[in-house]
Amino acid sequence: MSQPNDMIRLLQIAYSWRKPILIVTFLMAVASSLISWFGMPDYYKSSVTLYPSNPIMTDRQVLFQQICGRDRDRLFRQCG
């Protein structure tokens, strides 16, 4: 029967130490972010090649037209 009392006592202790726990947690979060921002080298470098699309194929009428009976492109929705 002493187990619920132990849990209540543990919560009381954690509540009484709430300010130091929050301060230490905040300081460690700031310190770890500063160390990772300034102290660690950049390991990865990314690049991208962007190709412009055909403006005719991105026209609203071309994208949302219904093609019935023709198999011009499988991306267009077929009727039926």
Secondary structure by P-SEA (a helix, b strand, c coil): caaaaaaaaaaaaaaaaaaaaaaaaaaaaaaaaaaaaccccccbbbbbbbbbcccccccccccccccccccccccccccc
